[in-house]
Amino acid sequence: MLKLIISIFFLFPLCFINNSYWMVQKFLFFLSFIFILMNNYDNYFMSISYLFGCDMISYGLILLTLWIISLMLMASELIYKQKNYINLFQLNIIVLLIMLVLTFSSMSLFMFYLFFESSLIPTLFLILGWGYQPERLQAGIYLLFYTLLVSLPMLIGIFYLYNCIGSMNFYLLNNYIFNMEILYISLLMAFLVKMPMFLTHLWLPKAHVEAPVSGSMILAGIMLKLGGYGLLRVFPFLQLVGMNFNFIWISISLIGGVLVSLICLRQTDLKALIAYSSVAHMGIVLTGLMTLTYTGICSSYTLMIAHGLCSSGLFCLANISYERLSSRSLLINKGLLNFMPSMALWWFLLSSANMAAPPTLNLLGEISLINSIVSWSWVSYIYISLYYPFFSASYTLYLYSYSQHGKIFEGLYSFSGGSIREFLLLFLHWFPLNLLILKSDLCMLWL
């Protein structure tokens, strides 16, 4: 793991060389491809160096991080063109990348906590420094305080664990089982807010709407996965309490999924709609994970990876429209089929991935999640049948048909093609999403 981390560290000087923007971006792609070739991981920790190692869960999420961060630089061409503090922007993104890679490869619970919280700071800078509206200050404060408020009890819980066992290593913690409600709540709440679970989700739409495209991509692609990853790590030693109390979070998430889908159907802001659909998807991920069944745990991991690529791609599309029309309102982003005919295919492909059409990885994740949730309790099928086939498809169709069809906004008396960079950007989101279904044993059979 150290060779990967050190190679990212050596990107720091590159950020300060003038006109090195695309060089940094290509180097990150190069790193992603090298990391794909390093795939010899098992569900044991491998490549161990000091406190860092990599197992199957880490591998998928580190690869997703490297991929999304490379695409973030590709999507942020406007910052490069306007020379909007490019060097600082690159530096910020590389720091964020290091924090995320260290979070996913930490083998110690305390180190995981440290980097888990540190990744918040570069994200905050992204929103505050390169966001669009003055409300970004409020969005940043929401993000900061929602996360910090619940993560301090988690720190106390971690110290308690260390006091009991004398070790923080995930591998050693798995040998113990704790039956303490307060420890369960203190460790879980930080991850539930980060997911975000319904009722603690208010920071997410705000942060998404105010963030630049790179901020939205990293929030949707990676930040929401930190919560799921943390839950996958702490549940082995909290399963006893989990069996007693998980029904609470499952109920909130199932009802929340339906309510958030209804909220999606009345959004007029492109980004807010995609952000709320993220909350609905992470709700079903959380529900599956909380059932503590084999299928539930593996498929929640699958859907996390699928959602990271799909949601990030949708934010790129929303940004492409925003750069042309300077508005995210669906009242102005109408009839894009006439305005940007070449983008309509990408809108269609990524929207169909969002509603889990075959052959995307989302389909595999959502079908297995439904299996695991219904096997946990058949009553949950009432909510699942409402949320998944019906509402999920209806708000995605609303997004697609409302933005592509209808009477074009009168201010647009021309049409606009996409650039090659944008097509490549969208292809690199969509292609892995459909290719990974062929290698789905990595996602589903790692436990």
Order of alpha helices (4+ residues) and beta strands (2+ residues): alpha-alpha-alpha-beta-beta-alpha-alpha-alpha-alpha-alpha-alpha-alpha-alpha-alpha-alpha-alpha-alpha-alpha-alpha-alpha-alpha-alpha-alpha-alpha-alpha-alpha
